[in-house]
């Protein structure tokens, strides 16, 4: 059974304050600088909580005691202002960041899709890039072969698949990257905003493919500012503010709180 469990996880980023090595500190201006820094820290409206330790080291608490349970079949949409901790939470779930404190348990293989063109080589052909991208998505050789046939049919790029992708237009690149990225059947899919679907003529077919892609996913975790999209794809929601989890529950309830001003900047 697929699942994600977080128990009071913190993610902190230490920032070693440069003022301790600066001229202003050497000339006795350290106290003034620290006072100004505290004023600025209190006034910040985006990002996690900023604090300064007695050693002079500054740290940013990007996630602060976040707890939740996600079960197989859940599609969870994450809402919050810019800098609320959405991307940090996604990257922590994906294993890119380690929690500073607390416990995160993931049962199932995670597929993060933060950049669908990541790992593609401009001098390689379209077909070669399908294989490269498939390897990055941890597909087996057999799965890559299946994906190649499927992507060839879906993208309709024809002979361009035998040409270096540096010759592609932006729309052609999106078609290829989108086709490869949605050729997999992930157990746990982590998305930072929805995958782009390319030009208008391609949009309808892409939406059908994307719908099937999400249906075949055991667990979906997606961060987005689009409440319409989260209503379409998700059954649960999270609302973050300055690294704190304000709400977790049915998507309509969480969106309602977000639209009523909770979790906004300030």
PyMOL commands that set and color helices and strands:
alter all, ss='L'
color gray80, all
select helices_A, chain A and resi 18-21+23-26+30-43+86-93+126-136+141-155+158-162+165-167+170-181+200-215+227-233+251-259
alter helices_A, ss='H'
color red, helices_A
select strands_A, chain A and resi 3-16+49-52+57-71+75-79+101-107+110-113+188-192+219-223+236-241+244-250
alter strands_A, ss='S'
color yellow, strands_A
deselect
rebuild
show_as cartoon
